[in-house]
Amino acid sequence: MAESKPGLRKPVFTKVDQLRPGTSGHTLTVKVVSTKLVMQKGRPDGPQPRQMRIAECLVGDETGMIIFTARNDQVDEMKEGSTVILRNAKIDMFKGSMRLAVDKWGRVEVTEPASFTVKEDNNLSLIEYELVNVVE
């Protein structure tokens, strides 16, 4: 039986102000506003020493900004002023606020500079959310 391979879907690009807690599968084009390395430690216990690096990068588009947590190789691509495409990004909650992250199922790609300017007065990571359980 000849099975037809499903065609690849075109990515639906999301804007930063449309992100909500607990969602995933976002594709965004954002500019890197700032990058700060928050953790770097080596793991010499294996055959090759592995570095673990985590950086918090403030990224945004014309609708707002959010903190993106870059891990390991993603840290190198998040340079200030560069434009990146985040594919299959998800929202992680950290201390009640939203953080954007790309895990092993997603991709961070550097692309040509975008024409928009980042809206810096709408930072979604400054909004604190509270988990409320609703009993029916």
Protein Blocks (a to p, Z undefined) as FASTA:
>chain_A
ZZddddddddddddfklpcehiahiacddddfbdcdfbdcddfkbmbdcddddddddddd
fkbccddddehjlmmmmcghiacddehiacddeehiacddddfkbccddddddfbdcdfk
lcfklpccddddddZZ
